[in-house]
Amino acid sequence: MRYTLSTMEMNLDNEAALVEAILFLESEPLAEKTIALIAELSEEVVQKALELLKEKYAAENSGLELKMITGGWALTPKKKVWDLVKERYGSKSEGRLSRSAMETLSIIAYSQPITRAEIEGIRGVSADNMIRLLTERNLIKEVGKKDVPGKPTQYGTTKEFLKFFRLNSIADLPKLDQEEAERFVLAR
């Protein structure tokens, strides 16, 4: 049975509780349309329930927040709480990235699409192992070929990268200061 806005006023707390439970149980962020299908609610009701949940989790004493990640909604620990618990509860498959891997990943994230030679031009060392590692971890992928002689492969970040860093889109990356931004332009 699909609920509409007319029945929603009476049941919004119940519908929000249902949406909350679905988000808690799902391991991936969910689009509003997907939540509506799972909950058998209209998208309008899901949107209202999400608004109610956002208000609930905005409270200072809440350790969770409702956050848009990779185009879908997810319940995630607030940053201040996550910093305290990520050591124990961070996904075991994520593991840690070495400083070299993080540097290479940063270059790709801020300069994409970018070729291996351009990455090496910025880092000053071979990037083969780091590219292989980041590709295996599904944090980067081949996104095309550069239109220059030899047609080198260009790399960019993946949806898994966004989830790993809890970002909704690449536009959510922290802004670079002038000196950092100039560093990422060296290979261009």
C-alpha positions, 0 to 999 in steps of 0.5 A: 500500500502506497501512502500519499501526503493526505495520509502522511500527516497522521503517520509521518512519525511511523513512516520516518521510523520505517525509513530510518530502519531501512537506512540503518539496515542497508550497507549502501547509500539509497536513493529516495526512489529506492527507499520508496520502493523498499518501504512501499511509500510514495517518494513524497512521503519518503522526502518528508520522512527524510526531512524529519530524520535530518532534524532529528539527527541535527540535535547536538546529542546525536552521534549520527547524521543523515548524509547524502553520499554518492547520490544516496542517503545513509546514516553515518556517524557524525565526524566528531564521533567517527574520529573516536570510533573509526579505529574499531568500526571502520570497514576492515576491507578499507584498511589504511592507505600508505602516505604514498597511496594517499599522495597519489590518490590526492593527485588523481582526485584533484587533477582528474582525468590524469595520466600516469606520466602526469602523476609521476611529473607531480610526485617525482617518482614512479606511480605504477605500484600506487596506480595498481594498488588504488585500482585494485582497491577500486578507488580509481579507474581508467576513464579514457585516453588522452588525445596525444601521441601514444594515447596514454590512459587517463585515471579518475576516481570511482564511486568507491572513492566517494564512499571511502571518504564519505563524499557526495561528489568530487566537488565536496573535496576540501578546497586547496590553498594557492600553494597546494593548487599550484603543485597539482598543476605542474604536470599539465 
